[in-house]
């Protein structure tokens, strides 16, 4: 199932290369199909969206937009246990993200110069939410709540209808809890295009966030520049650091929690203990028998999984930073000692009782995370993802007089004489005859 490999400085680097390669390949047929869909929606709007909805989803909904009443009814129709859990998760997510809010600022200097920065939420954001078998109300909460906290003026959600033309009720319930402003029943690349360009009924947005299939991901990539996007998500991945004190039954369960997402998902265990490596493999083989997505897990572990026996925990940490995983678990005697050394990870889970699904659903930190090694330079979705900043400058005449010569010298050095002229003309004595 999953191989056990001893680190030698070469095998692990080759494995990283293969992992990154799997998500970097472009399907030209998908590219072309998506480009055509985008062009049609841009030209024909709602008509094109409806045609593609019938083609791909089987049936167009009776009403394109879900009313506020329907959202509330969906919320009230859910089982009390699920509803309570979603509301508690929403509060945890809100509490975490409120701490990310930045304030505008202004500074007045002694010479009368005023400098500052204005921060505000984007005017309108589109949230894509998968439907059908891949309907995740948790993703609604993780995307919508930071947007609302950031001050986004209008949050537009799109989600594909089911084969019966109706929406997923759990998705609508989560949208109601999170305060989504408007919901449209449409999915796929056509929904992303409708959000980017606007249609007769769907308002144009400034940014599109949320997960989707390869067609949605490709559409977001092609539409970047028309609108902003959150990130291009690759296959899910988990990396677990474990010392000799770790519990193999926990390790195996956590590895499979991500492997079940997709056959392309990656699950990796790093440990200096040969015993932990062998017992974890045994646990994987035992536990997998009772899981519903057994075939997907087996394929993921076989093709993109590894148990790597490192020479030390220091080597394991170096490997983790090189891989820059989406999810990183630290199952060690003293997990807190590693916080300052793990520089490249989307989200870090510390200790035996902080498994990755805790972050997916409940704890509060965002589960929209960089994948495919992009945690080296990307951050998780946050309040910052939904704001824009503008700087402002005020100089008095005397302050500009003091700065004019240095400014002009830089402008002239760059060959931009009109820049220098714009400064100098304010201090020339002009005599009109």
C-alpha positions as CSV (number, residue, x, y, z in Angstrom):
1,X,0.0,0.0,0.0
2,X,2.3,2.8,1.3
3,X,6.0,2.4,0.9
4,X,8.5,2.8,3.9
5,X,11.6,4.5,2.6
6,X,14.9,5.5,4.4
7,X,15.9,9.1,3.8
8,X,19.2,9.4,2.0
9,X,19.2,13.0,0.7
10,X,18.1,12.0,-2.8
11,X,14.9,9.8,-2.6
12,X,13.0,12.4,-0.6
13,X,13.9,15.2,-3.0
14,X,12.8,13.2,-6.0
15,X,9.5,12.4,-4.2
16,X,8.9,16.2,-3.7
17,X,9.6,16.7,-7.4
18,X,7.0,14.1,-8.4
19,X,4.4,15.6,-6.0
20,X,4.8,19.1,-7.4
21,X,4.7,17.8,-10.9
22,X,1.3,16.1,-10.5
23,X,-0.5,19.4,-9.9
24,X,1.5,21.5,-12.4
25,X,0.3,19.6,-15.5
26,X,-2.2,21.5,-17.7
27,X,-5.0,19.8,-19.6
28,X,-5.1,21.6,-22.9
29,X,-8.6,20.2,-23.7
30,X,-9.9,21.6,-20.4
31,X,-8.3,24.9,-21.1
32,X,-9.9,25.2,-24.5
33,X,-13.4,24.1,-23.2
34,X,-13.2,26.6,-20.4
35,X,-12.1,29.4,-22.7
36,X,-15.1,28.8,-24.9
37,X,-17.5,28.8,-22.0
38,X,-16.1,32.0,-20.7
39,X,-16.4,33.7,-24.1
40,X,-20.1,32.5,-24.5
41,X,-21.0,33.8,-21.0
42,X,-19.3,37.1,-21.6
43,X,-21.2,37.5,-24.9
44,X,-24.6,36.1,-24.1
45,X,-24.9,36.3,-20.3
46,X,-27.8,34.4,-18.6
47,X,-28.8,32.6,-21.8
48,X,-25.4,30.9,-22.0
49,X,-25.3,30.1,-18.3
50,X,-28.7,28.4,-18.6
51,X,-27.6,26.4,-21.6
52,X,-24.5,25.1,-19.9
53,X,-26.4,24.4,-16.7
54,X,-28.7,22.1,-18.6
55,X,-25.8,20.5,-20.5
56,X,-23.6,19.8,-17.4
57,X,-26.1,19.6,-14.5
58,X,-29.0,18.0,-16.3
59,X,-31.6,20.6,-15.5
60,X,-31.9,24.3,-15.0
61,X,-33.5,25.5,-11.8
62,X,-36.9,27.1,-11.9
63,X,-35.5,30.2,-10.2
64,X,-32.0,31.3,-10.7
65,X,-31.8,33.2,-7.4
66,X,-32.6,31.8,-4.0
67,X,-34.7,34.1,-1.8
68,X,-33.8,35.2,1.7
69,X,-36.9,33.3,2.9
70,X,-35.6,30.1,1.3
71,X,-32.3,30.5,3.0
72,X,-33.9,30.8,6.4
73,X,-36.2,27.9,5.7
74,X,-33.2,25.7,4.8
75,X,-31.5,26.7,8.0
76,X,-34.5,25.9,10.1
77,X,-35.1,22.6,8.4
78,X,-31.7,21.1,9.3
79,X,-31.3,18.6,12.1
80,X,-30.8,20.4,15.5
81,X,-27.5,18.7,16.1
82,X,-26.0,19.7,12.7
83,X,-27.4,23.2,13.1
84,X,-25.9,23.7,16.6
85,X,-22.5,22.4,15.3
86,X,-22.5,24.7,12.3
87,X,-23.4,27.7,14.5
88,X,-20.7,26.9,17.1
89,X,-18.1,26.4,14.3
90,X,-19.2,29.7,12.8
91,X,-18.5,31.4,16.1
92,X,-15.1,29.8,16.5
93,X,-14.2,30.9,12.9
94,X,-15.5,34.4,13.6
95,X,-13.5,34.7,16.8
96,X,-10.3,33.7,15.2
97,X,-10.7,36.0,12.2
98,X,-11.8,39.1,14.1
99,X,-8.2,39.1,15.5
100,X,-6.9,39.7,11.9
101,X,-8.7,42.9,11.3
102,X,-6.5,45.8,10.5
103,X,-7.1,49.5,11.1
104,X,-6.6,52.5,8.8
105,X,-4.0,54.8,10.1
106,X,-2.8,58.4,9.7
107,X,0.4,60.1,10.8
108,X,1.0,63.9,11.0
109,X,4.7,65.0,11.0
110,X,6.2,68.2,12.5
111,X,6.5,69.8,9.1
112,X,2.8,69.4,8.3
113,X,3.2,66.3,6.1
114,X,0.3,63.8,6.5
115,X,0.8,60.2,5.5
116,X,-1.7,57.4,5.9
117,X,-3.3,54.2,4.8
118,X,-7.0,53.5,4.3
119,X,-8.2,49.9,4.6
120,X,-11.7,48.8,3.6
121,X,-13.5,45.7,2.4
122,X,-14.0,44.9,-1.2
123,X,-17.3,46.1,-2.6
124,X,-18.5,42.7,-3.9
125,X,-17.1,39.2,-3.7
126,X,-18.3,36.0,-5.4
127,X,-18.1,32.7,-3.4
128,X,-18.2,29.4,-5.4
129,X,-19.5,26.4,-3.5
130,X,-19.6,22.9,-5.0
131,X,-22.8,21.0,-4.8
132,X,-23.9,17.4,-5.2
133,X,-21.6,14.8,-3.6
134,X,-18.9,17.4,-3.0
135,X,-21.2,19.7,-0.9
136,X,-19.2,21.1,2.0
137,X,-21.1,23.6,4.3
138,X,-17.8,24.0,6.2
139,X,-16.3,25.7,3.1
140,X,-19.2,28.2,3.1
141,X,-18.4,29.2,6.6
142,X,-14.6,29.4,6.0
143,X,-15.0,31.7,3.0
144,X,-18.0,33.8,3.9
145,X,-17.2,34.7,7.5
146,X,-13.8,36.3,6.9
147,X,-15.3,38.2,4.0
148,X,-18.1,39.6,6.2
149,X,-15.6,40.5,9.0
150,X,-13.4,42.3,6.5
151,X,-16.4,44.5,5.5
152,X,-17.2,43.2,2.1
153,X,-20.3,45.1,1.1
154,X,-22.0,42.3,-0.8
155,X,-21.2,38.6,-0.8
156,X,-22.6,36.7,-3.8
157,X,-22.7,32.9,-3.5
158,X,-23.1,30.5,-6.5
159,X,-23.7,26.8,-6.2
160,X,-24.8,24.3,-8.8
161,X,-28.3,22.7,-8.7
162,X,-28.7,19.0,-8.2
163,X,-30.1,16.7,-10.9
164,X,-33.6,17.7,-9.7
165,X,-32.8,21.4,-10.2
166,X,-32.8,22.1,-6.5
167,X,-30.0,23.3,-4.2
168,X,-28.2,21.4,-1.4
169,X,-30.0,22.4,1.8
170,X,-26.9,22.1,4.0
171,X,-25.2,24.6,1.8
172,X,-28.1,27.0,2.0
173,X,-28.2,26.6,5.8
174,X,-24.5,27.4,6.1
175,X,-25.0,30.5,3.8
176,X,-27.8,31.7,6.0
177,X,-25.7,31.3,9.2
178,X,-22.7,33.0,7.6
179,X,-24.7,36.0,6.4
180,X,-24.3,35.5,2.6
181,X,-26.3,38.3,0.8
182,X,-27.4,36.6,-2.4
183,X,-27.4,33.1,-3.7
184,X,-27.6,31.9,-7.4
185,X,-28.1,28.4,-8.6
186,X,-25.4,27.8,-11.1
187,X,-22.0,26.1,-11.2
188,X,-19.0,25.2,-13.2
189,X,-16.9,27.5,-15.4
190,X,-20.1,29.3,-16.5
191,X,-20.8,30.4,-12.9
192,X,-17.2,31.8,-12.5
193,X,-17.6,33.7,-15.8
194,X,-20.9,35.1,-14.8
195,X,-19.4,36.4,-11.6
196,X,-16.4,37.9,-13.4
197,X,-18.3,39.7,-16.1
198,X,-21.8,40.1,-14.7
199,X,-24.9,39.1,-16.6
200,X,-28.4,40.4,-16.8
201,X,-29.2,39.0,-13.4
202,X,-25.9,38.2,-11.8
203,X,-23.9,41.2,-10.5
204,X,-20.2,41.6,-11.4
205,X,-17.8,40.9,-8.5
206,X,-14.3,42.1,-7.7
207,X,-13.0,38.7,-6.5
208,X,-13.9,35.0,-6.7
209,X,-13.1,32.6,-3.9
210,X,-14.0,29.0,-3.1
211,X,-13.1,25.5,-4.2
212,X,-14.3,23.7,-7.4
213,X,-13.4,21.0,-9.9
214,X,-10.8,21.3,-12.6
215,X,-13.1,23.3,-14.8
216,X,-13.8,25.9,-12.0
217,X,-10.1,26.1,-11.1
218,X,-9.1,26.6,-14.8
219,X,-11.8,29.3,-15.2
220,X,-10.5,31.1,-12.1
221,X,-7.0,31.0,-13.6
222,X,-8.2,32.3,-16.9
223,X,-10.3,35.1,-15.4
224,X,-7.5,36.3,-13.1
225,X,-7.0,39.9,-14.1
226,X,-10.6,40.5,-14.9
227,X,-11.2,39.7,-11.2
228,X,-9.0,38.8,-8.3
229,X,-9.0,35.2,-7.1
230,X,-8.1,33.5,-3.8
231,X,-5.7,30.8,-5.0
232,X,-5.5,27.8,-7.4
233,X,-6.0,24.8,-5.2
234,X,-4.1,21.6,-6.0
235,X,-4.7,18.1,-4.5
236,X,-5.0,17.9,-0.7
237,X,-1.9,17.0,1.3
238,X,-0.9,16.2,4.8
239,X,2.6,15.8,6.3
240,X,3.0,14.3,9.8
241,X,6.1,14.6,11.9
242,X,6.2,11.9,14.6
243,X,8.8,10.9,17.2
244,X,9.0,7.7,19.1
245,X,6.2,8.8,21.5
246,X,3.6,9.1,18.8
247,X,0.6,6.7,18.6
248,X,0.6,4.7,15.3
249,X,-3.2,4.3,15.4
250,X,-3.6,8.1,15.4
251,X,-1.0,8.6,12.7
252,X,-2.7,6.1,10.4
253,X,-6.1,7.7,10.9
254,X,-4.8,11.2,10.2
255,X,-3.0,10.1,7.0
256,X,-6.2,8.6,5.7
257,X,-8.3,11.6,6.6
258,X,-6.6,13.5,3.7
259,X,-6.0,10.5,1.4
260,X,-9.7,10.0,1.1
261,X,-10.2,13.4,-0.6
262,X,-8.7,12.4,-4.0
263,X,-6.6,9.7,-5.7
264,X,-4.1,12.6,-6.2
265,X,-4.0,13.5,-2.5
266,X,-0.7,13.1,-0.7
267,X,-0.2,11.7,2.8
268,X,3.4,11.5,4.2
269,X,4.8,10.5,7.6
270,X,8.2,11.6,8.7
271,X,9.7,9.8,11.7
272,X,13.2,8.9,13.0
273,X,11.7,5.7,14.4
274,X,11.6,2.5,12.3
275,X,9.2,1.0,14.8
276,X,6.7,3.8,14.5
277,X,7.0,3.6,10.7
278,X,6.2,-0.2,10.7
279,X,3.4,0.0,13.2
280,X,1.8,2.9,11.4
281,X,1.8,0.9,8.1
282,X,0.2,-2.0,10.0
283,X,-2.5,0.4,11.4
284,X,-3.2,1.7,7.9
285,X,-3.8,-1.8,6.6
286,X,-6.1,-2.6,9.6
287,X,-8.1,0.6,9.7
288,X,-8.7,1.1,6.0
289,X,-11.0,-2.0,5.9
290,X,-13.9,-0.2,7.6
291,X,-13.7,3.1,5.6
292,X,-16.2,3.9,2.8
293,X,-13.6,5.5,0.5
294,X,-11.2,2.6,0.7
295,X,-10.3,2.5,-3.0
296,X,-9.5,6.2,-3.2
297,X,-7.4,6.0,0.0
298,X,-5.5,3.0,-1.3
299,X,-4.7,4.7,-4.6
300,X,-3.6,7.9,-2.9
301,X,-1.3,6.1,-0.4
302,X,0.2,3.9,-3.1
303,X,0.9,6.6,-5.7
304,X,1.5,9.8,-3.6
305,X,2.0,8.5,0.0
306,X,5.3,7.7,1.8
307,X,6.6,6.8,5.2
308,X,10.0,8.3,5.4
309,X,12.4,7.2,8.1
310,X,14.7,10.1,8.8
311,X,18.0,10.2,10.5
312,X,16.8,12.8,13.0
313,X,13.9,15.1,13.8
314,X,16.1,18.0,12.5
315,X,16.2,16.2,9.1
316,X,12.4,15.7,9.2
317,X,11.9,19.5,9.9
318,X,14.1,20.4,6.9
319,X,12.1,18.1,4.7
320,X,8.9,19.6,5.9
321,X,10.1,23.1,5.1
322,X,11.2,22.0,1.7
323,X,7.8,20.3,0.9
324,X,5.8,23.2,2.3
325,X,2.7,21.1,2.9
326,X,-0.9,22.3,3.1
327,X,-1.5,20.5,6.5
328,X,1.4,19.8,8.9
329,X,0.9,17.7,12.1
330,X,3.5,17.5,14.8
331,X,2.9,14.4,16.9
332,X,5.9,14.7,19.3
333,X,6.5,14.6,23.0
334,X,6.9,18.4,23.0
335,X,5.3,19.8,19.8
336,X,5.5,23.4,20.9
337,X,9.3,23.4,20.5
338,X,8.9,23.1,16.7
339,X,6.6,26.2,16.2
340,X,9.5,28.5,15.4
341,X,11.3,26.1,13.1
342,X,8.4,25.1,10.8
343,X,8.4,28.0,8.4
344,X,6.6,26.6,5.4
345,X,3.1,25.2,6.0
346,X,-0.5,26.2,5.5
347,X,-1.7,25.2,8.9
348,X,0.2,23.5,11.7
349,X,-1.5,21.0,14.1
350,X,0.4,20.5,17.4
351,X,0.1,17.4,19.5
352,X,-1.7,14.1,19.5
353,X,-5.1,15.7,20.1
354,X,-5.0,18.3,17.4
355,X,-5.9,16.2,14.3
356,X,-6.3,17.9,10.9
357,X,-10.1,17.5,10.7
358,X,-10.3,19.7,13.8
359,X,-9.0,22.5,11.6
360,X,-11.3,21.5,8.7
361,X,-14.5,22.0,10.6
362,X,-14.3,23.5,14.0
363,X,-11.3,25.1,15.7
364,X,-11.4,28.5,13.9
365,X,-8.3,28.9,11.7
366,X,-9.2,28.9,8.0
367,X,-9.1,25.6,6.1
368,X,-8.6,27.3,2.7
369,X,-4.8,26.7,2.5
370,X,-2.0,26.9,0.0
371,X,-1.1,23.6,-1.7
372,X,1.6,22.1,-4.0
373,X,4.4,23.8,-2.2
374,X,3.0,27.3,-2.4
375,X,3.0,27.7,1.4
376,X,6.5,28.9,0.8
377,X,5.0,32.2,-0.3
378,X,1.2,32.0,0.1
379,X,-0.9,32.3,3.3
380,X,-4.2,30.8,4.2
381,X,-7.4,32.6,3.3
382,X,-8.0,35.4,5.9
383,X,-9.6,38.7,6.5
384,X,-6.6,40.2,4.5
385,X,-7.9,38.3,1.4
386,X,-11.0,40.5,1.3
387,X,-9.6,44.0,1.9
388,X,-7.8,46.6,-0.2
389,X,-5.5,49.3,0.9
390,X,-4.9,52.8,-0.4
391,X,-2.1,55.1,0.8
392,X,-2.6,58.9,0.9
393,X,-0.1,61.8,1.0
394,X,-0.4,65.4,2.0
395,X,2.6,67.8,1.7
396,X,2.7,71.5,2.5
397,X,4.4,73.9,0.2
398,X,7.4,74.2,2.5
399,X,7.7,70.4,2.9
400,X,7.7,70.0,-0.9
401,X,10.3,72.8,-1.3
402,X,12.6,70.8,1.0
403,X,12.1,67.6,-1.0
404,X,12.1,69.1,-4.6
405,X,15.8,68.8,-5.4
406,X,16.2,65.2,-4.2
407,X,13.0,64.2,-6.2
408,X,14.2,66.0,-9.3
409,X,17.6,64.4,-9.1
410,X,16.1,60.8,-9.0
411,X,13.7,61.7,-11.9
412,X,16.5,63.1,-14.1
413,X,18.7,60.1,-13.3
414,X,15.9,57.9,-14.6
415,X,15.4,60.1,-17.7
416,X,11.9,61.1,-16.7
417,X,12.2,64.9,-17.1
418,X,8.4,65.5,-17.0
419,X,8.5,64.0,-13.5
420,X,11.1,66.5,-12.4
421,X,9.3,69.3,-14.2
422,X,6.1,68.5,-12.2
423,X,8.0,69.2,-9.0
424,X,10.1,72.2,-10.2
425,X,7.3,74.2,-11.8
426,X,5.7,74.8,-8.4
427,X,8.7,76.9,-7.4
428,X,9.4,78.9,-10.6
429,X,8.7,82.6,-10.7
430,X,6.8,83.1,-14.0
431,X,6.4,86.6,-15.5
432,X,3.5,87.0,-17.9
433,X,3.9,89.8,-20.4
